[in-house]
Amino acid sequence: MAEFTHLPVLLYECIEGLDIKPEGIYLDGTLGRAGHSREIVKRLTTGRLICVDRDQAALDAAQERLGPWMDRVSLVHSNFCEIDAILDGLEIPAVDGMLFDLGVSSPQLDDASRGFSYMADAPLDMRMDQSDTLTARTVVNEWPREELRRIFSQYGEERYAGPIAAAIERRRTERPIKTTLELVEVIRSAMPGKALKEKQHPAKRCFQAIRIAVNDELSSVDRMLQSAVPRLKPGGRLAVISFHSLEDRIVKNALAGFAKGCTCPPDFPVCVCGKKPVIRLVSRKPIVSGTEELEVNPRARSAKLRVAEKL
């Protein structure tokens, strides 16, 4: 089994944001290496922690990582957007706090065979849940050129989305693109020399876009937020860590909507929708990593934490 030791991002900020009650019920919707879960469950006495992950490897490793506290832990193999089904299955109507650490986890990045990394050669996969059928190889070799251009532009914010999609289409008519480094080669071939000299790896944006498409990440985030807030107890906390602007925009807008309540047009003299605020934003601006954390954990550089409390 792979070693699952690591440094959880914004750990103490998350714990503070969740305002953990020893007797409370909490849900970690992105178990990963269980770094956040360990710190939550250590603070529980009669409480309970529900750990969710799409990746069975994370759940298997958690048996050891959370060993001393397994009497108060429930492990669930599921997508975090299925909160209603998860809590209904456990006969839990509402919880005291939820944490979601979005995006790909460190074990998935570090395990080259999973196909997430553009730094090591591996089959094109990128599935967070290995039981899913859609893989990166399918996206790269079978999706239409225009759809590739769209996801590179929309999900990866890639300036050269058009030329890269065209290059992929040309290459795959000759032979299938099977591995990560084959794809990196095609991406590089479509980019101008000045882009190849930038600090960021030339394939980073496209790999991000393909990963998001394979795992349906953005719509999962929105569905998760719409389900999570109603399942919080009054005073319960929701903490969400995002790693790129697309995710953060979804989180920010969804929480702002729950905090505002009223959806009437601005020119209406009085509210007719009757919707009331259901949360308050614990901090108006996202919480980011400090210098000390960044020195020991560079992956925290782009992390943003938003916290809300149920009214």
N, C-alpha and C positions, 0 to 999 in steps of 0.2 A: 504493500500500500504506500502511496506517495506521502511524504511528510507534509502535514498540513499546518505547520507553524508559520505564523505571519503577524504582521502589524495591522490591525484593523484601522481603517481610515476614520478620522474624527471620533475616536473611541470615547474619550471623556466628554466631549461635547454632546454625543448621542446619549450617554448615560444621564448627563445633567438634563438634557432636553426631555427625556422620557419621564423624569421625576418618579422613579420607581418606588412602588409601595411593596413591602415585603410579602403582603398577602394578595397581591394583584395577579391578574392574568395578562400575559404579554405574548405578542406574536412577532417573531423575527421572520419576515417574508423572504429573506435572501440569506439563508444560513451560511453558505460558502464554507470558509474554514472555521466557523463557529467562534471567531474572535469576539464579536459583539455579543453573541449568545452567552458565552462564558461569563462575561461581566454582568449581564442581566441576571442570569440564573443564580449567580453567587450572592445576589442581593435579595433573593426570595427565601421565605421561610415556609409558609403554608401556600405560597403562590404557585403559579404554573406558567411554563413557557412552551409555546407552540413554535416549532422550528420547521420552516417550509423551504424546499429547494426543488428545482427542476432536475437537478443533477444528482443521480443516485449515488455517485461517488462521494459527494459532500455529506449525504445522510449516513453512509457507511462509516466514514471517517469520524463523524460526530459521536458515534457510540463510544469511541475512545476519548475524544476531546472533552466530552461532557460527562464522562463516566461517573464521577463522584456525585453528580446531581441528576442522574437519569430518572430518579423517582419522581421528579417534578417536571420532566420534559416529555413532550410528544413530538415525534418526528413524522413529517408528512411529505410524501413525494407528490408535488403538484406545482402548478404555475401560480405565482402570487396573485394573479388577477382572479383566481377562483376562491376568493376569501369567503364568500357566502357559503359555498359548498363545503369548504374546509371547516368553518365554524359550526355549520349545521350538522356535519358529520360527527363532530365532537360534542354536540349538544351544548354549545356555548353561545348564548345570545349576543354578548358584547364583551369587549376586553378593555383593560386599563391602558394599554399602549401598544403601538405597532411601529416596527422599524423596517425600512426598506433601503437596501444598499444596491443601487441599480447598476446595470451594465455587467460586463464579463468579470468573473472572479479571478483572483490571482492564481489559483490552482489550474484553471482552464487555460490561462495565458502561459503558465509555466510548463504545462504538459504539451510539448510540441505535437504529439500525435493527435491532439484534438483539432488542429488546423486553424486555430485562432491567430497564431503568430506569423508575421511576415518576415521574421528573422531566422526561422528554421524550416526545413523542408518536411512536408507532411501531406497526406491526402487532404483535399479540400473538403472540410466537414463543417465546423463552426456550430454544431448543434449543442445548445446547453443541455437539452434533454436528449439523450442518445436513443430514446424510443421514438422520437419524431422522425418523419420520413423525408422532409425537405432538407437538403444539404447545400453547402456552398457550391459544390460541383454542379448540382442541378441549376442553380441560379446562374452561374457563370457560363455554362454550356448550352442552356436551353431557353433562358429568358430572352425575349426580343431585345434588340439593340436599344430601342427607345426606352424600354423599361429599365435597362441597366443605366442608361444616361440619367433617367429620373432619380433612381435611388442614389447614384453617386452624387448627384447635385443636391438632392433633398436631404438624404440621411448622412452623407459624408461632407457636404458643403465643399465639394471638389470643383475647383475652377476649370479643370480640363476634363470634365465628365464626358463631353461629346467625343473628343479624340480617343479617350481611353475605351469607351464603349465600342467605338468603331474598330479599334485595334483588337479588342477581344473577339468581335464578330469575325474579323479577317482570320485570326489565328485558329479559331475553333472550326472554321470550314476546312482547314488543312488537317487538323487533328485535335482531339479533345484536350482541354486544359485540365490536368488531373491533380496537380500539386500546388502548394502555396508558393513555392519559389518560381514555378512556371508562370503563375499569375503575376508575381512581382515583376518578372522579366517583361511581360506584355505591358504592364502598367508603365514601367520605366520607358519602354520604347515609344510610348505615345506622348511623353511629356517633354517640353522644351528644356534645353540645357540649364537655364537659370532656375527652373523648378527643382531639378535634381541636386542643386547646390544648397538648397534650403536646409535648415537645421532639422526639420521634421522629415521622417522617412517618407519617400514618395508614395508608398503604398498605404500609408496609415489611414487616410480618409476613405479609400475604396474598401479596405478590409472592414473598417467600422460600418460602412454602409451595407455591405453584404451580410455581416453578422446581425445587424438590426433587422434586415429583411428575412433572413433565415429563421430568426427567433421571434419575429413579430413583436419586437420590443416596445415600440412606441405606443401601439394601440393597447398592449398589455399594461403599460404604465397608466394610461388614462382609465382603463377599466378597473384597475386596482384602486385608484384614488376614489372613483365613484362608489366603489363597494366598501372601502375602508372606513371612510368618515361616518357613515350610518352605523357601523358596528363598534364604534367607540362609546364607552360609558361617558356620562357627563364628567368633565375634568380629565378625561383620558387624553393621552398625547399621541400624536402622529409625527414621526421623524423620517424624513426621506433624504437620502444622499444621491445626488446626480453627478454625472461626470462629463457631460457635454451639453451644449446650449439647447439642443433639441429636447432632451429630457427635462432640463431645468425649466424651459419655457412651459412645457405641459404641466409640471408640478406647480409652478408659480401661478399659472392661469387658473388651474383647478382649485387651488387653495384660496385664491382671491375671490373666486365665484362663491365658494362656501362661506367665506368671511363676509361678503357683501350681502348675500341673501337676495335682495330685490333684483329682478331681471327686467323691470319695466324700462322702456326707452327713456333717455335722459330728458326729453322734452315733456314727459307726462307730469302734470302738476302734483298728482298724488299717486302713491303706490296702489296698483290694482291687482298685482300678482299675488300679494299676500305672503311672499317668501321672506323668511327671517334669516339672519346670520346663524349658522350652526357651529362655527368655530371662531376662534380668535388666533391671529398670527402671533406666535410667541416672540418672533423677531421679524421686523419688516424686511431686512436685508438678509441674504443667505449667509450662513456661518461658514467660514473657510479655514483651512489649516494654517497654523502659525509657522514661523520660521523653524522652530525646534522640530516639529513633526516633519516638515519638508526635508530637513537634513537627513533624517533616518528613513523616510518613506517617500521617495520622489513621486510615486504613483498618486499621492494625495494632492498633487499640484492643482489638478482641475476639479477637485471635489467641492461640491456645494451642499450644505445641509440646510433644509428648511423644516421648521417645527411649528405645529399647530396644536391647539387645545380645544377639545369639544366643549361647547357651551351647555 
